[in-house]
Protein backbone atom coordinates (compact mmCIF):
# COMPACT_ATOMS: atom_id res chain seq x y z
CA UNK A 1 0.00 0.00 0.00
CA UNK A 2 1.17 3.54 -0.69
CA UNK A 3 2.16 5.73 2.24
CA UNK A 4 1.12 9.13 0.86
CA UNK A 5 0.18 12.18 2.91
CA UNK A 6 -3.52 13.03 2.89
CA UNK A 7 -4.48 16.41 1.48
CA UNK A 8 -8.02 17.72 1.97
CA UNK A 9 -9.77 20.08 -0.45
CA UNK A 10 -13.38 21.27 -0.31
CA UNK A 11 -15.32 20.10 -3.32
CA UNK A 12 -18.62 21.78 -2.53
CA UNK A 13 -20.43 23.39 0.36
CA UNK A 14 -24.11 24.31 0.22
CA UNK A 15 -26.32 25.81 2.88
CA UNK A 16 -29.39 25.16 0.73
CA UNK A 17 -28.98 21.45 -0.03
CA UNK A 18 -27.56 18.33 1.52
CA UNK A 19 -24.68 16.89 -0.48
CA UNK A 20 -23.62 13.37 0.29
CA UNK A 21 -22.66 9.83 -0.70
CA UNK A 22 -19.71 10.78 -2.93
CA UNK A 23 -17.82 8.44 -5.24
CA UNK A 24 -14.44 9.50 -6.59
CA UNK A 25 -12.32 8.07 -9.39
CA UNK A 26 -9.10 9.06 -11.14
CA UNK A 27 -9.09 8.49 -14.89
CA UNK A 28 -6.04 7.22 -16.78
CA UNK A 29 -5.31 10.81 -17.82
CA UNK A 30 -5.27 11.89 -14.15
CA UNK A 31 -8.59 13.75 -14.12
CA UNK A 32 -10.63 13.29 -10.94
CA UNK A 33 -14.37 12.70 -11.29
CA UNK A 34 -16.67 12.98 -8.29
CA UNK A 35 -20.31 11.96 -8.39
CA UNK A 36 -22.57 12.67 -5.42
CA UNK A 37 -26.21 13.07 -4.43
CA UNK A 38 -27.69 16.53 -3.89
CA UNK A 39 -31.13 16.76 -2.25
CA UNK A 40 -33.20 19.01 0.02
CA UNK A 41 -32.10 17.31 3.24
CA UNK A 42 -31.13 13.95 4.67
CA UNK A 43 -34.79 13.24 5.48
CA UNK A 44 -36.29 14.89 2.39
CA UNK A 45 -35.26 13.47 -0.99
CA UNK A 46 -37.41 15.84 -3.05
CA UNK A 47 -35.54 17.48 -5.90
CA UNK A 48 -32.72 14.92 -5.79
CA UNK A 49 -29.92 15.33 -8.33
CA UNK A 50 -27.00 13.08 -9.17
CA UNK A 51 -24.19 15.62 -9.50
CA UNK A 52 -20.85 15.40 -11.35
CA UNK A 53 -17.79 17.60 -10.78
CA UNK A 54 -14.34 17.31 -12.39
CA UNK A 55 -10.83 18.31 -11.31
CA UNK A 56 -7.71 18.45 -13.46
CA UNK A 57 -5.36 19.68 -10.71
CA UNK A 58 -5.49 16.87 -8.20
CA UNK A 59 -8.61 18.12 -6.41
CA UNK A 60 -7.45 21.66 -5.63
CA UNK A 61 -10.19 23.17 -7.81
CA UNK A 62 -13.40 21.70 -9.21
CA UNK A 63 -15.67 22.36 -12.16
CA UNK A 64 -19.15 23.76 -11.78
CA UNK A 65 -21.89 21.25 -10.96
CA UNK A 66 -23.32 19.18 -13.80
CA UNK A 67 -26.54 17.34 -13.10
CA UNK A 68 -26.80 13.87 -14.59
CA UNK A 69 -30.25 12.95 -15.85
CA UNK A 70 -31.80 10.54 -18.31
CA UNK A 71 -31.40 13.05 -21.16
CA UNK A 72 -27.63 13.06 -20.56
CA UNK A 73 -27.41 9.44 -21.70
CA UNK A 74 -30.39 9.16 -24.06
CA UNK A 75 -28.29 9.84 -27.17
CA UNK A 76 -30.83 12.37 -28.46
PyMOL Python script that loads the backbone (N, CA, C, O; Angstrom):
from pymol import cmd

cmd.read_pdbstr("""\
ATOM      1  N   UNK A   1       0.839  -1.175   0.000  1.00  0.00           N
ATOM      2  CA  UNK A   1       0.000   0.000   0.000  1.00  0.00           C
ATOM      3  C   UNK A   1       0.880   1.233   0.000  1.00  0.00           C
ATOM      4  O   UNK A   1       1.975   1.217   0.561  1.00  0.00           O
ATOM      5  N   UNK A   2       0.411   2.293  -0.621  1.00  0.00           N
ATOM      6  CA  UNK A   2       1.168   3.541  -0.686  1.00  0.00           C
ATOM      7  C   UNK A   2       1.074   4.284   0.633  1.00  0.00           C
ATOM      8  O   UNK A   2       0.031   4.263   1.287  1.00  0.00           O
ATOM      9  N   UNK A   3       2.141   4.934   1.023  1.00  0.00           N
ATOM     10  CA  UNK A   3       2.163   5.731   2.243  1.00  0.00           C
ATOM     11  C   UNK A   3       2.263   7.202   1.849  1.00  0.00           C
ATOM     12  O   UNK A   3       3.313   7.824   2.002  1.00  0.00           O
ATOM     13  N   UNK A   4       1.153   7.754   1.335  1.00  0.00           N
ATOM     14  CA  UNK A   4       1.120   9.129   0.865  1.00  0.00           C
ATOM     15  C   UNK A   4       0.431  10.021   1.883  1.00  0.00           C
ATOM     16  O   UNK A   4      -0.502   9.583   2.555  1.00  0.00           O
ATOM     17  N   UNK A   5       0.872  11.262   2.006  1.00  0.00           N
ATOM     18  CA  UNK A   5       0.177  12.178   2.914  1.00  0.00           C
ATOM     19  C   UNK A   5      -1.223  12.494   2.378  1.00  0.00           C
ATOM     20  O   UNK A   5      -1.435  12.542   1.166  1.00  0.00           O
ATOM     21  N   UNK A   6      -2.151  12.703   3.271  1.00  0.00           N
ATOM     22  CA  UNK A   6      -3.522  13.026   2.890  1.00  0.00           C
ATOM     23  C   UNK A   6      -3.669  14.535   2.804  1.00  0.00           C
ATOM     24  O   UNK A   6      -3.346  15.258   3.746  1.00  0.00           O
ATOM     25  N   UNK A   7      -4.163  15.003   1.659  1.00  0.00           N
ATOM     26  CA  UNK A   7      -4.480  16.410   1.483  1.00  0.00           C
ATOM     27  C   UNK A   7      -5.992  16.521   1.366  1.00  0.00           C
ATOM     28  O   UNK A   7      -6.629  15.704   0.701  1.00  0.00           O
ATOM     29  N   UNK A   8      -6.569  17.533   2.012  1.00  0.00           N
ATOM     30  CA  UNK A   8      -8.019  17.717   1.971  1.00  0.00           C
ATOM     31  C   UNK A   8      -8.349  19.016   1.249  1.00  0.00           C
ATOM     32  O   UNK A   8      -7.768  20.063   1.533  1.00  0.00           O
ATOM     33  N   UNK A   9      -9.303  18.933   0.298  1.00  0.00           N
ATOM     34  CA  UNK A   9      -9.773  20.081  -0.450  1.00  0.00           C
ATOM     35  C   UNK A   9     -11.293  20.043  -0.444  1.00  0.00           C
ATOM     36  O   UNK A   9     -11.889  18.975  -0.583  1.00  0.00           O
ATOM     37  N   UNK A  10     -11.919  21.190  -0.287  1.00  0.00           N
ATOM     38  CA  UNK A  10     -13.378  21.267  -0.305  1.00  0.00           C
ATOM     39  C   UNK A  10     -13.868  21.206  -1.739  1.00  0.00           C
ATOM     40  O   UNK A  10     -13.458  22.001  -2.585  1.00  0.00           O
ATOM     41  N   UNK A  11     -14.736  20.268  -1.996  1.00  0.00           N
ATOM     42  CA  UNK A  11     -15.321  20.096  -3.320  1.00  0.00           C
ATOM     43  C   UNK A  11     -16.546  21.000  -3.473  1.00  0.00           C
ATOM     44  O   UNK A  11     -16.709  21.675  -4.490  1.00  0.00           O
ATOM     45  N   UNK A  12     -17.391  21.004  -2.463  1.00  0.00           N
ATOM     46  CA  UNK A  12     -18.620  21.781  -2.530  1.00  0.00           C
ATOM     47  C   UNK A  12     -19.144  21.990  -1.114  1.00  0.00           C
ATOM     48  O   UNK A  12     -18.950  21.156  -0.230  1.00  0.00           O
ATOM     49  N   UNK A  13     -19.807  23.117  -0.923  1.00  0.00           N
ATOM     50  CA  UNK A  13     -20.432  23.387   0.363  1.00  0.00           C
ATOM     51  C   UNK A  13     -21.692  24.194   0.091  1.00  0.00           C
ATOM     52  O   UNK A  13     -21.627  25.292  -0.461  1.00  0.00           O
ATOM     53  N   UNK A  14     -22.830  23.652   0.476  1.00  0.00           N
ATOM     54  CA  UNK A  14     -24.105  24.311   0.216  1.00  0.00           C
ATOM     55  C   UNK A  14     -24.903  24.438   1.502  1.00  0.00           C
ATOM     56  O   UNK A  14     -25.042  23.471   2.252  1.00  0.00           O
ATOM     57  N   UNK A  15     -25.418  25.614   1.754  1.00  0.00           N
ATOM     58  CA  UNK A  15     -26.315  25.813   2.879  1.00  0.00           C
ATOM     59  C   UNK A  15     -27.757  25.522   2.521  1.00  0.00           C
ATOM     60  O   UNK A  15     -28.620  25.441   3.395  1.00  0.00           O
ATOM     61  N   UNK A  16     -28.017  25.362   1.213  1.00  0.00           N
ATOM     62  CA  UNK A  16     -29.385  25.155   0.735  1.00  0.00           C
ATOM     63  C   UNK A  16     -29.736  23.689   0.515  1.00  0.00           C
ATOM     64  O   UNK A  16     -30.910  23.319   0.560  1.00  0.00           O
ATOM     65  N   UNK A  17     -28.734  22.854   0.279  1.00  0.00           N
ATOM     66  CA  UNK A  17     -28.975  21.451  -0.031  1.00  0.00           C
ATOM     67  C   UNK A  17     -28.023  20.565   0.751  1.00  0.00           C
ATOM     68  O   UNK A  17     -26.954  20.994   1.185  1.00  0.00           O
ATOM     69  N   UNK A  18     -28.439  19.323   0.919  1.00  0.00           N
ATOM     70  CA  UNK A  18     -27.564  18.326   1.517  1.00  0.00           C
ATOM     71  C   UNK A  18     -26.810  17.658   0.373  1.00  0.00           C
ATOM     72  O   UNK A  18     -27.414  17.251  -0.620  1.00  0.00           O
ATOM     73  N   UNK A  19     -25.506  17.546   0.510  1.00  0.00           N
ATOM     74  CA  UNK A  19     -24.677  16.891  -0.483  1.00  0.00           C
ATOM     75  C   UNK A  19     -23.988  15.715   0.181  1.00  0.00           C
ATOM     76  O   UNK A  19     -23.294  15.876   1.185  1.00  0.00           O
ATOM     77  N   UNK A  20     -24.182  14.531  -0.382  1.00  0.00           N
ATOM     78  CA  UNK A  20     -23.616  13.373   0.289  1.00  0.00           C
ATOM     79  C   UNK A  20     -23.416  12.184  -0.629  1.00  0.00           C
ATOM     80  O   UNK A  20     -23.718  12.239  -1.821  1.00  0.00           O
ATOM     81  N   UNK A  21     -22.908  11.118  -0.058  1.00  0.00           N
ATOM     82  CA  UNK A  21     -22.658   9.833  -0.705  1.00  0.00           C
ATOM     83  C   UNK A  21     -21.758   9.979  -1.934  1.00  0.00           C
ATOM     84  O   UNK A  21     -22.136   9.551  -3.025  1.00  0.00           O
ATOM     85  N   UNK A  22     -20.580  10.573  -1.775  1.00  0.00           N
ATOM     86  CA  UNK A  22     -19.707  10.776  -2.932  1.00  0.00           C
ATOM     87  C   UNK A  22     -18.984   9.500  -3.372  1.00  0.00           C
ATOM     88  O   UNK A  22     -18.695   8.617  -2.565  1.00  0.00           O
ATOM     89  N   UNK A  23     -18.710   9.436  -4.646  1.00  0.00           N
ATOM     90  CA  UNK A  23     -17.818   8.436  -5.236  1.00  0.00           C
ATOM     91  C   UNK A  23     -16.792   9.206  -6.045  1.00  0.00           C
ATOM     92  O   UNK A  23     -17.132  10.155  -6.752  1.00  0.00           O
ATOM     93  N   UNK A  24     -15.531   8.796  -5.940  1.00  0.00           N
ATOM     94  CA  UNK A  24     -14.437   9.502  -6.586  1.00  0.00           C
ATOM     95  C   UNK A  24     -13.582   8.515  -7.362  1.00  0.00           C
ATOM     96  O   UNK A  24     -13.236   7.445  -6.861  1.00  0.00           O
ATOM     97  N   UNK A  25     -13.245   8.890  -8.598  1.00  0.00           N
ATOM     98  CA  UNK A  25     -12.322   8.068  -9.388  1.00  0.00           C
ATOM     99  C   UNK A  25     -11.283   8.968 -10.042  1.00  0.00           C
ATOM    100  O   UNK A  25     -11.514  10.158 -10.255  1.00  0.00           O
ATOM    101  N   UNK A  26     -10.135   8.379 -10.354  1.00  0.00           N
ATOM    102  CA  UNK A  26      -9.100   9.062 -11.143  1.00  0.00           C
ATOM    103  C   UNK A  26      -9.015   8.336 -12.478  1.00  0.00           C
ATOM    104  O   UNK A  26      -8.815   7.123 -12.522  1.00  0.00           O
ATOM    105  N   UNK A  27      -9.168   9.083 -13.565  1.00  0.00           N
ATOM    106  CA  UNK A  27      -9.087   8.486 -14.889  1.00  0.00           C
ATOM    107  C   UNK A  27      -7.625   8.222 -15.254  1.00  0.00           C
ATOM    108  O   UNK A  27      -6.716   8.669 -14.554  1.00  0.00           O
ATOM    109  N   UNK A  28      -7.405   7.502 -16.340  1.00  0.00           N
ATOM    110  CA  UNK A  28      -6.040   7.217 -16.778  1.00  0.00           C
ATOM    111  C   UNK A  28      -5.268   8.492 -17.097  1.00  0.00           C
ATOM    112  O   UNK A  28      -4.045   8.525 -16.968  1.00  0.00           O
ATOM    113  N   UNK A  29      -5.974   9.538 -17.510  1.00  0.00           N
ATOM    114  CA  UNK A  29      -5.309  10.808 -17.822  1.00  0.00           C
ATOM    115  C   UNK A  29      -5.002  11.626 -16.565  1.00  0.00           C
ATOM    116  O   UNK A  29      -4.309  12.641 -16.643  1.00  0.00           O
ATOM    117  N   UNK A  30      -5.514  11.191 -15.404  1.00  0.00           N
ATOM    118  CA  UNK A  30      -5.265  11.892 -14.146  1.00  0.00           C
ATOM    119  C   UNK A  30      -6.399  12.779 -13.686  1.00  0.00           C
ATOM    120  O   UNK A  30      -6.347  13.325 -12.584  1.00  0.00           O
ATOM    121  N   UNK A  31      -7.429  12.935 -14.512  1.00  0.00           N
ATOM    122  CA  UNK A  31      -8.585  13.750 -14.121  1.00  0.00           C
ATOM    123  C   UNK A  31      -9.339  13.058 -12.995  1.00  0.00           C
ATOM    124  O   UNK A  31      -9.512  11.840 -13.024  1.00  0.00           O
ATOM    125  N   UNK A  32      -9.788  13.818 -12.004  1.00  0.00           N
ATOM    126  CA  UNK A  32     -10.632  13.293 -10.941  1.00  0.00           C
ATOM    127  C   UNK A  32     -12.084  13.564 -11.278  1.00  0.00           C
ATOM    128  O   UNK A  32     -12.433  14.668 -11.695  1.00  0.00           O
ATOM    129  N   UNK A  33     -12.930  12.562 -11.099  1.00  0.00           N
ATOM    130  CA  UNK A  33     -14.368  12.697 -11.285  1.00  0.00           C
ATOM    131  C   UNK A  33     -15.045  12.355  -9.967  1.00  0.00           C
ATOM    132  O   UNK A  33     -14.769  11.314  -9.370  1.00  0.00           O
ATOM    133  N   UNK A  34     -15.923  13.227  -9.523  1.00  0.00           N
ATOM    134  CA  UNK A  34     -16.669  12.985  -8.294  1.00  0.00           C
ATOM    135  C   UNK A  34     -18.159  13.063  -8.605  1.00  0.00           C
ATOM    136  O   UNK A  34     -18.642  14.042  -9.174  1.00  0.00           O
ATOM    137  N   UNK A  35     -18.863  12.026  -8.224  1.00  0.00           N
ATOM    138  CA  UNK A  35     -20.311  11.964  -8.391  1.00  0.00           C
ATOM    139  C   UNK A  35     -20.915  11.871  -7.003  1.00  0.00           C
ATOM    140  O   UNK A  35     -20.473  11.062  -6.186  1.00  0.00           O
ATOM    141  N   UNK A  36     -21.923  12.693  -6.726  1.00  0.00           N
ATOM    142  CA  UNK A  36     -22.567  12.668  -5.418  1.00  0.00           C
ATOM    143  C   UNK A  36     -24.037  13.031  -5.542  1.00  0.00           C
ATOM    144  O   UNK A  36     -24.485  13.506  -6.586  1.00  0.00           O
ATOM    145  N   UNK A  37     -24.777  12.805  -4.475  1.00  0.00           N
ATOM    146  CA  UNK A  37     -26.208  13.069  -4.425  1.00  0.00           C
ATOM    147  C   UNK A  37     -26.438  14.439  -3.808  1.00  0.00           C
ATOM    148  O   UNK A  37     -25.844  14.771  -2.782  1.00  0.00           O
ATOM    149  N   UNK A  38     -27.295  15.228  -4.426  1.00  0.00           N
ATOM    150  CA  UNK A  38     -27.693  16.525  -3.887  1.00  0.00           C
ATOM    151  C   UNK A  38     -29.207  16.494  -3.706  1.00  0.00           C
ATOM    152  O   UNK A  38     -29.935  16.223  -4.661  1.00  0.00           O
ATOM    153  N   UNK A  39     -29.688  16.766  -2.504  1.00  0.00           N
ATOM    154  CA  UNK A  39     -31.125  16.764  -2.248  1.00  0.00           C
ATOM    155  C   UNK A  39     -31.464  17.827  -1.202  1.00  0.00           C
ATOM    156  O   UNK A  39     -30.571  18.496  -0.680  1.00  0.00           O
ATOM    157  N   UNK A  40     -32.738  17.978  -0.901  1.00  0.00           N
ATOM    158  CA  UNK A  40     -33.203  19.014   0.020  1.00  0.00           C
ATOM    159  C   UNK A  40     -32.592  18.819   1.404  1.00  0.00           C
ATOM    160  O   UNK A  40     -32.049  19.759   1.984  1.00  0.00           O
ATOM    161  N   UNK A  41     -32.678  17.620   1.926  1.00  0.00           N
ATOM    162  CA  UNK A  41     -32.101  17.315   3.241  1.00  0.00           C
ATOM    163  C   UNK A  41     -31.973  15.802   3.377  1.00  0.00           C
ATOM    164  O   UNK A  41     -32.451  15.043   2.534  1.00  0.00           O
ATOM    165  N   UNK A  42     -31.322  15.385   4.447  1.00  0.00           N
ATOM    166  CA  UNK A  42     -31.133  13.951   4.673  1.00  0.00           C
ATOM    167  C   UNK A  42     -32.468  13.220   4.743  1.00  0.00           C
ATOM    168  O   UNK A  42     -32.582  12.088   4.274  1.00  0.00           O
ATOM    169  N   UNK A  43     -33.478  13.865   5.327  1.00  0.00           N
ATOM    170  CA  UNK A  43     -34.789  13.242   5.478  1.00  0.00           C
ATOM    171  C   UNK A  43     -35.763  13.567   4.367  1.00  0.00           C
ATOM    172  O   UNK A  43     -36.857  13.002   4.325  1.00  0.00           O
ATOM    173  N   UNK A  44     -35.395  14.465   3.463  1.00  0.00           N
ATOM    174  CA  UNK A  44     -36.286  14.887   2.386  1.00  0.00           C
ATOM    175  C   UNK A  44     -35.550  14.723   1.059  1.00  0.00           C
ATOM    176  O   UNK A  44     -34.622  15.477   0.767  1.00  0.00           O
ATOM    177  N   UNK A  45     -35.952  13.761   0.272  1.00  0.00           N
ATOM    178  CA  UNK A  45     -35.260  13.474  -0.989  1.00  0.00           C
ATOM    179  C   UNK A  45     -35.947  14.121  -2.186  1.00  0.00           C
ATOM    180  O   UNK A  45     -35.688  13.739  -3.327  1.00  0.00           O
ATOM    181  N   UNK A  46     -36.824  15.100  -1.938  1.00  0.00           N
ATOM    182  CA  UNK A  46     -37.413  15.843  -3.048  1.00  0.00           C
ATOM    183  C   UNK A  46     -36.304  16.581  -3.790  1.00  0.00           C
ATOM    184  O   UNK A  46     -35.312  16.999  -3.193  1.00  0.00           O
ATOM    185  N   UNK A  47     -36.484  16.731  -5.069  1.00  0.00           N
ATOM    186  CA  UNK A  47     -35.537  17.482  -5.900  1.00  0.00           C
ATOM    187  C   UNK A  47     -34.123  16.909  -5.814  1.00  0.00           C
ATOM    188  O   UNK A  47     -33.151  17.658  -5.723  1.00  0.00           O
ATOM    189  N   UNK A  48     -34.014  15.592  -5.841  1.00  0.00           N
ATOM    190  CA  UNK A  48     -32.715  14.925  -5.795  1.00  0.00           C
ATOM    191  C   UNK A  48     -32.027  15.011  -7.148  1.00  0.00           C
ATOM    192  O   UNK A  48     -32.657  14.841  -8.192  1.00  0.00           O
ATOM    193  N   UNK A  49     -30.732  15.276  -7.117  1.00  0.00           N
ATOM    194  CA  UNK A  49     -29.920  15.327  -8.328  1.00  0.00           C
ATOM    195  C   UNK A  49     -28.668  14.485  -8.121  1.00  0.00           C
ATOM    196  O   UNK A  49     -28.040  14.538  -7.064  1.00  0.00           O
ATOM    197  N   UNK A  50     -28.314  13.713  -9.136  1.00  0.00           N
ATOM    198  CA  UNK A  50     -26.999  13.082  -9.172  1.00  0.00           C
ATOM    199  C   UNK A  50     -26.092  14.130  -9.816  1.00  0.00           C
ATOM    200  O   UNK A  50     -26.368  14.605 -10.918  1.00  0.00           O
ATOM    201  N   UNK A  51     -25.020  14.484  -9.132  1.00  0.00           N
ATOM    202  CA  UNK A  51     -24.194  15.624  -9.505  1.00  0.00           C
ATOM    203  C   UNK A  51     -22.779  15.165  -9.851  1.00  0.00           C
ATOM    204  O   UNK A  51     -22.217  14.311  -9.166  1.00  0.00           O
ATOM    205  N   UNK A  52     -22.208  15.726 -10.905  1.00  0.00           N
ATOM    206  CA  UNK A  52     -20.855  15.401 -11.355  1.00  0.00           C
ATOM    207  C   UNK A  52     -19.998  16.656 -11.304  1.00  0.00           C
ATOM    208  O   UNK A  52     -20.420  17.724 -11.747  1.00  0.00           O
ATOM    209  N   UNK A  53     -18.790  16.521 -10.760  1.00  0.00           N
ATOM    210  CA  UNK A  53     -17.790  17.599 -10.779  1.00  0.00           C
ATOM    211  C   UNK A  53     -16.466  16.991 -11.216  1.00  0.00           C
ATOM    212  O   UNK A  53     -16.214  15.814 -10.958  1.00  0.00           O
ATOM    213  N   UNK A  54     -15.613  17.778 -11.876  1.00  0.00           N
ATOM    214  CA  UNK A  54     -14.335  17.312 -12.393  1.00  0.00           C
ATOM    215  C   UNK A  54     -13.201  18.187 -11.879  1.00  0.00           C
ATOM    216  O   UNK A  54     -13.377  19.386 -11.659  1.00  0.00           O
ATOM    217  N   UNK A  55     -12.032  17.576 -11.689  1.00  0.00           N
ATOM    218  CA  UNK A  55     -10.829  18.314 -11.311  1.00  0.00           C
ATOM    219  C   UNK A  55      -9.664  17.836 -12.160  1.00  0.00           C
ATOM    220  O   UNK A  55      -9.467  16.635 -12.345  1.00  0.00           O
ATOM    221  N   UNK A  56      -8.894  18.787 -12.676  1.00  0.00           N
ATOM    222  CA  UNK A  56      -7.707  18.453 -13.459  1.00  0.00           C
ATOM    223  C   UNK A  56      -6.423  18.823 -12.728  1.00  0.00           C
ATOM    224  O   UNK A  56      -5.333  18.700 -13.288  1.00  0.00           O
ATOM    225  N   UNK A  57      -6.543  19.277 -11.477  1.00  0.00           N
ATOM    226  CA  UNK A  57      -5.355  19.683 -10.715  1.00  0.00           C
ATOM    227  C   UNK A  57      -5.236  18.949  -9.378  1.00  0.00           C
ATOM    228  O   UNK A  57      -4.792  19.509  -8.377  1.00  0.00           O
ATOM    229  N   UNK A  58      -5.644  17.691  -9.395  1.00  0.00           N
ATOM    230  CA  UNK A  58      -5.488  16.867  -8.199  1.00  0.00           C
ATOM    231  C   UNK A  58      -6.477  17.169  -7.083  1.00  0.00           C
ATOM    232  O   UNK A  58      -6.247  16.789  -5.935  1.00  0.00           O
ATOM    233  N   UNK A  59      -7.570  17.845  -7.403  1.00  0.00           N
ATOM    234  CA  UNK A  59      -8.606  18.120  -6.411  1.00  0.00           C
ATOM    235  C   UNK A  59      -8.526  19.497  -5.783  1.00  0.00           C
ATOM    236  O   UNK A  59      -9.333  19.823  -4.913  1.00  0.00           O
ATOM    237  N   UNK A  60      -7.569  20.312  -6.206  1.00  0.00           N
ATOM    238  CA  UNK A  60      -7.446  21.658  -5.630  1.00  0.00           C
ATOM    239  C   UNK A  60      -8.603  22.560  -6.059  1.00  0.00           C
ATOM    240  O   UNK A  60      -9.102  23.359  -5.267  1.00  0.00           O
ATOM    241  N   UNK A  61      -9.025  22.426  -7.314  1.00  0.00           N
ATOM    242  CA  UNK A  61     -10.185  23.169  -7.812  1.00  0.00           C
ATOM    243  C   UNK A  61     -11.104  22.201  -8.549  1.00  0.00           C
ATOM    244  O   UNK A  61     -10.670  21.160  -9.042  1.00  0.00           O
ATOM    245  N   UNK A  62     -12.389  22.569  -8.615  1.00  0.00           N
ATOM    246  CA  UNK A  62     -13.398  21.698  -9.211  1.00  0.00           C
ATOM    247  C   UNK A  62     -14.272  22.471 -10.185  1.00  0.00           C
ATOM    248  O   UNK A  62     -14.488  23.673 -10.030  1.00  0.00           O
ATOM    249  N   UNK A  63     -14.767  21.766 -11.183  1.00  0.00           N
ATOM    250  CA  UNK A  63     -15.671  22.360 -12.163  1.00  0.00           C
ATOM    251  C   UNK A  63     -16.997  22.735 -11.489  1.00  0.00           C
ATOM    252  O   UNK A  63     -17.273  22.352 -10.353  1.00  0.00           O
ATOM    253  N   UNK A  64     -17.789  23.486 -12.222  1.00  0.00           N
ATOM    254  CA  UNK A  64     -19.149  23.762 -11.781  1.00  0.00           C
ATOM    255  C   UNK A  64     -19.943  22.455 -11.775  1.00  0.00           C
ATOM    256  O   UNK A  64     -19.561  21.486 -12.431  1.00  0.00           O
ATOM    257  N   UNK A  65     -21.036  22.438 -11.039  1.00  0.00           N
ATOM    258  CA  UNK A  65     -21.886  21.245 -10.963  1.00  0.00           C
ATOM    259  C   UNK A  65     -22.507  20.953 -12.328  1.00  0.00           C
ATOM    260  O   UNK A  65     -22.920  21.859 -13.052  1.00  0.00           O
ATOM    261  N   UNK A  66     -22.559  19.668 -12.655  1.00  0.00           N
ATOM    262  CA  UNK A  66     -23.323  19.180 -13.804  1.00  0.00           C
ATOM    263  C   UNK A  66     -24.266  18.126 -13.276  1.00  0.00           C
ATOM    264  O   UNK A  66     -23.841  17.162 -12.639  1.00  0.00           O
ATOM    265  N   UNK A  67     -25.557  18.310 -13.541  1.00  0.00           N
ATOM    266  CA  UNK A  67     -26.542  17.336 -13.098  1.00  0.00           C
ATOM    267  C   UNK A  67     -26.682  16.247 -14.148  1.00  0.00           C
ATOM    268  O   UNK A  67     -26.820  16.532 -15.338  1.00  0.00           O
ATOM    269  N   UNK A  68     -26.647  15.009 -13.704  1.00  0.00           N
ATOM    270  CA  UNK A  68     -26.803  13.868 -14.594  1.00  0.00           C
ATOM    271  C   UNK A  68     -28.263  13.453 -14.575  1.00  0.00           C
ATOM    272  O   UNK A  68     -28.837  13.203 -13.515  1.00  0.00           O
ATOM    273  N   UNK A  69     -28.858  13.384 -15.758  1.00  0.00           N
ATOM    274  CA  UNK A  69     -30.251  12.952 -15.849  1.00  0.00           C
ATOM    275  C   UNK A  69     -30.393  12.028 -17.050  1.00  0.00           C
ATOM    276  O   UNK A  69     -29.427  11.788 -17.775  1.00  0.00           O
ATOM    277  N   UNK A  70     -31.566  11.524 -17.254  1.00  0.00           N
ATOM    278  CA  UNK A  70     -31.796  10.542 -18.306  1.00  0.00           C
ATOM    279  C   UNK A  70     -31.478  11.137 -19.682  1.00  0.00           C
ATOM    280  O   UNK A  70     -31.035  10.407 -20.568  1.00  0.00           O
ATOM    281  N   UNK A  71     -31.689  12.432 -19.883  1.00  0.00           N
ATOM    282  CA  UNK A  71     -31.396  13.050 -21.161  1.00  0.00           C
ATOM    283  C   UNK A  71     -29.896  13.053 -21.446  1.00  0.00           C
ATOM    284  O   UNK A  71     -29.486  13.033 -22.607  1.00  0.00           O
ATOM    285  N   UNK A  72     -29.078  13.076 -20.400  1.00  0.00           N
ATOM    286  CA  UNK A  72     -27.625  13.064 -20.562  1.00  0.00           C
ATOM    287  C   UNK A  72     -27.183  11.837 -21.332  1.00  0.00           C
ATOM    288  O   UNK A  72     -26.242  11.915 -22.122  1.00  0.00           O
ATOM    289  N   UNK A  73     -27.841  10.698 -21.119  1.00  0.00           N
ATOM    290  CA  UNK A  73     -27.411   9.440 -21.700  1.00  0.00           C
ATOM    291  C   UNK A  73     -28.382   8.898 -22.738  1.00  0.00           C
ATOM    292  O   UNK A  73     -28.227   7.760 -23.182  1.00  0.00           O
ATOM    293  N   UNK A  74     -29.373   9.678 -23.135  1.00  0.00           N
ATOM    294  CA  UNK A  74     -30.392   9.158 -24.063  1.00  0.00           C
ATOM    295  C   UNK A  74     -29.873   9.078 -25.490  1.00  0.00           C
ATOM    296  O   UNK A  74     -30.413   8.325 -26.301  1.00  0.00           O
ATOM    297  N   UNK A  75     -28.822   9.851 -25.814  1.00  0.00           N
ATOM    298  CA  UNK A  75     -28.293   9.837 -27.167  1.00  0.00           C
ATOM    299  C   UNK A  75     -29.053  10.735 -28.108  1.00  0.00           C
ATOM    300  O   UNK A  75     -28.741  10.779 -29.298  1.00  0.00           O
ATOM    301  N   UNK A  76     -30.051  11.460 -27.607  1.00  0.00           N
ATOM    302  CA  UNK A  76     -30.834  12.372 -28.455  1.00  0.00           C
ATOM    303  C   UNK A  76     -30.145  13.700 -28.615  1.00  0.00           C
ATOM    304  O   UNK A  76     -30.662  14.586 -29.296  1.00  0.00           O
TER     305      UNK A  76
END
""", "prot")
cmd.dss("prot")
cmd.show_as("cartoon", "prot")
cmd.util.cbc("prot")
cmd.orient("prot")
